[in-house]
Amino acid sequence: MENTPLKSTPKDVFLHLFNIVTFYLSVIGFITLYIQYISATFPDPLNYYFTNISDSVRVSTSILFIAVPSYLFTSYLLAKDILKTPEKKELRLRKWLVYFTLFISAITIIIDLMIFVYNFLNGELTIQFFLKVLVVLLVAAAVFGYYMWDLKRASLQSKIPMILAGVVSVVVIISIILGFFIIGTPTNQRDSRFDEQRVQNLQMLQDQIINYWTKKETLPLTLKDTEDNISGFYVPTDPGTKQDYEYKIIDPLNFELCATFNTSNKNDKILGPRTSYPTYPFDPLQQNWNHEAERTCYTRKIDPALYKPASSTTPPVAVPVK
């Protein structure tokens, strides 16, 4: 009489699906994390924005921090269950998920190599691109190799999975710690975001002061004079200390704005001078908003030829002929 195939229980379905989903999340998080590390360490002048890199690193780190332990724990539970009931190694659900993972990893390897060849023929190979392709290739090959071994292994008592679990744990911990050297600690990141907000506030205040001058041909005596309840503009305060920003009139065309910063945006431990990279509107990387971790003042001079007063552009009023 033929043996009846063992059917999956609700517990089996839960564990296998949870295990494979956390595995995919771990792989995606790991690849994304190292791609961002490569982008930060070998920046491309044509496509660089440090804030986006930092955000991606935080997201990837969060995924790894939760998904990897969840995957390893469910893998332990599944291995323990298979040792108790060896027939569960032949569950259809398990084999479908394993072969599907092999399929995804094989396709990833093929596409990765195609992209590499295309860029090679296009003459656009850079160290950044090469390292990114290498990361994807190594991870996909490791996944494919492990699951092929898992399908073919005869002994359920092998210590290789436990060794790999230890290696993966160490690599993930090192990868997360590495992020502190590239994008800074959580405290540094918070200070950096505060400083970015300070620069944006100073930019807005500068625009309002210039707008005030073009309308009235005089600098506002205080920052409060630039407030407008119709447009909805109110003078922002320092996001960290809640104190007012410093404003000083130097002469009729010159003024000064000051703020105290917690970090420096002139140089980065890994990236070097940031001013060599592209700038964007309201971007704290702009050269005329560079600052150190100290009180910094920005002196601005209004050029009447560039910022024409409203009176010089107002058309003459037609006088009706009697």
ZIRAFEN-V125132 format. One record per residue. N is the residue number from 1. RES is the residue in one small letter. D_LAST is the distance of its C-alpha to the last C-alpha in whole Angstrom. Layout:
# ZIRAFEN-V125132
N;RES;D_LAST
N;RES;D_LAST
This chain:
# ZIRAFEN-V125132
1;m;118
2;e;115
3;n;113
4;t;110
5;p;107
6;l;106
7;k;102
8;s;99
9;t;99
10;p;96
11;k;96
12;d;97
13;v;94
14;f;92
15;l;93
16;h;93
17;l;90
18;f;89
19;n;91
20;i;89
21;v;85
22;t;86
23;f;87
24;y;84
25;l;82
26;s;84
27;v;84
28;i;81
29;g;80
30;f;82
31;i;81
32;t;77
33;l;78
34;y;80
35;i;77
36;q;75
37;y;77
38;i;77
39;s;73
40;a;73
41;t;76
42;f;75
43;p;71
44;d;70
45;p;67
46;l;65
47;n;65
48;y;66
49;y;64
50;f;67
51;t;65
52;n;66
53;i;70
54;s;70
55;d;69
56;s;71
57;v;74
58;r;74
59;v;74
60;s;77
61;t;79
62;s;78
63;i;80
64;l;83
65;f;83
66;i;84
67;a;85
68;v;87
69;p;89
70;s;89
71;y;90
72;l;93
73;f;94
74;t;94
75;s;96
76;y;99
77;l;99
78;l;99
79;a;102
80;k;104
81;d;104
82;i;105
83;l;108
84;k;109
85;t;108
86;p;109
87;e;108
88;k;104
89;k;104
90;e;104
91;l;101
92;r;99
93;l;96
94;r;97
95;k;98
96;w;94
97;l;92
98;v;94
99;y;94
100;f;90
101;t;90
102;l;92
103;f;90
104;i;87
105;s;88
106;a;89
107;i;86
108;t;84
109;i;87
110;i;86
111;i;82
112;d;82
113;l;85
114;m;82
115;i;79
116;f;81
117;v;82
118;y;79
119;n;77
120;f;80
121;l;80
122;n;76
123;g;77
124;e;75
125;l;78
126;t;77
127;i;79
128;q;77
129;f;77
130;f;81
131;l;82
132;k;80
133;v;82
134;l;85
135;v;84
136;v;83
137;l;86
138;l;89
139;v;88
140;a;88
141;a;91
142;a;93
143;v;92
144;f;93
145;g;96
146;y;97
147;y;97
148;m;99
149;w;101
150;d;101
151;l;102
152;k;105
153;r;106
154;a;110
155;s;110
156;l;108
157;q;109
158;s;108
159;k;106
160;i;103
161;p;101
162;m;101
163;i;101
164;l;98
165;a;96
166;g;97
167;v;96
168;v;92
169;s;92
170;v;92
171;v;90
172;v;87
173;i;88
174;i;87
175;s;84
176;i;83
177;i;84
178;l;82
179;g;79
180;f;79
181;f;79
182;i;76
183;i;74
184;g;75
185;t;77
186;p;75
187;t;74
188;n;72
189;q;70
190;r;69
191;d;68
192;s;66
193;r;64
194;f;63
195;d;62
196;e;60
197;q;58
198;r;58
199;v;56
200;q;54
201;n;53
202;l;52
203;q;50
204;m;48
205;l;47
206;q;47
207;d;44
208;q;42
209;i;42
210;i;41
211;n;38
212;y;38
213;w;37
214;t;35
215;k;33
216;k;33
217;e;34
218;t;37
219;l;41
220;p;41
221;l;44
222;t;46
223;l;46
224;k;46
225;d;42
226;t;42
227;e;43
228;d;40
229;n;41
230;i;38
231;s;40
232;g;43
233;f;44
234;y;47
235;v;49
236;p;52
237;t;55
238;d;58
239;p;60
240;g;63
241;t;63
242;k;60
243;q;59
244;d;55
245;y;55
246;e;54
247;y;51
248;k;50
249;i;48
250;i;49
251;d;46
252;p;42
253;l;43
254;n;46
255;f;48
256;e;51
257;l;52
258;c;56
259;a;59
260;t;62
261;f;64
262;n;67
263;t;68
264;s;67
265;n;65
266;k;66
267;n;70
268;d;72
269;k;75
270;i;76
271;l;73
272;g;72
273;p;69
274;r;66
275;t;63
276;s;65
277;y;64
278;p;61
279;t;58
280;y;55
281;p;52
282;f;53
283;d;57
284;p;59
285;l;60
286;q;57
287;q;58
288;n;56
289;w;57
290;n;61
291;h;63
292;e;66
293;a;68
294;e;66
295;r;63
296;t;61
297;c;57
298;y;55
299;t;52
300;r;49
301;k;46
302;i;43
303;d;42
304;p;38
305;a;38
306;l;39
307;y;38
308;k;34
309;p;32
310;a;29
311;s;27
312;s;28
313;t;27
314;t;24
315;p;21
316;p;18
317;v;15
318;a;12
319;v;9
320;p;6
321;v;4
322;k;0
